[in-house]
Each structure stands twice: as structure tokens, then as C-alpha cells.
Amino acid sequence: MNAQVAAEIAEECIARWSRVAVYEELALMEENGDKDRENVVGRDGEEYMVLTYVLPDAADCLRMVVAVNDRRLRSAVAPLTRDTIMRPDGTYVG
């Protein structure tokens, strides 16, 4: 897995998700334990698996997590992750 390409994919996904996310939808996703998977072709031509999910955080905030891994190596290599935290009012921490 090319770590730089995986990081670019993760950053792009977290930025896109942050633009469209609504707190109530994220809360429902977290409550249900929903996870979304998507296969993405990186600029290096390799396929990456992108996993997105939501975890609870302090003070009713929600942590949006994007994990990217080489599609072929599912568990052999730790995924590269990026996250951001949404407050209940829809703003982001950090």
C-alpha cells in the first residue's frame, strides 16, 4: 500500500463527508453501528478499500472516521485512518 496515496484518499473522503454530514444522520449511523465500504482506485492505479464509520466522542460529539487499506491486503497491513469530530451544533473540532 502506498501510504501517500492512501492518505490522499482518506483526506479527500473526510473532506467530502464533512461537507455533507448532518449531525442527526451521523448520530443514527453511530447508534446503528453502520459502516460504509467503498473500493477506490488511487492515482497509482491500485485499488483501495475505504471504510467510513462514526464513533461517540466526549460531550455528545461524534467522531467521523475514514480508514483506507489496500484492497488485497485486508488484514495484513494496518489501515491508514483520518478522523474529524462534529459537535451537536454541526461545527467541527480542530
C-alpha positions, 0 to 999 in steps of 0.5 A: 500500500502506498501510504501517500496515496492512501492518505490522499484518499482518506483526506479527500473522503473526510473532506467530502463527508464533512461537507455533507454530514448532518449531525442527526444522520451521523448520530443514527449511523453511530447508534446503528453501528453502520459502516460504509465500504467503498473500493477506490482506485488511487492515482497509482492505479491500485485499488483501495478499500475505504471504510467510513464509520462514526464513533461517540466522542466526549460531550455528545460529539461524534467522531467521523472516521475514514480508514483506507487499506489496500484492497488485497491486503485486508488484514495484513497491513494496518489501515491508514485512518483520518478522523474529524469530530462534529459537535451537536451544533454541526461545527467541527473540532480542530 
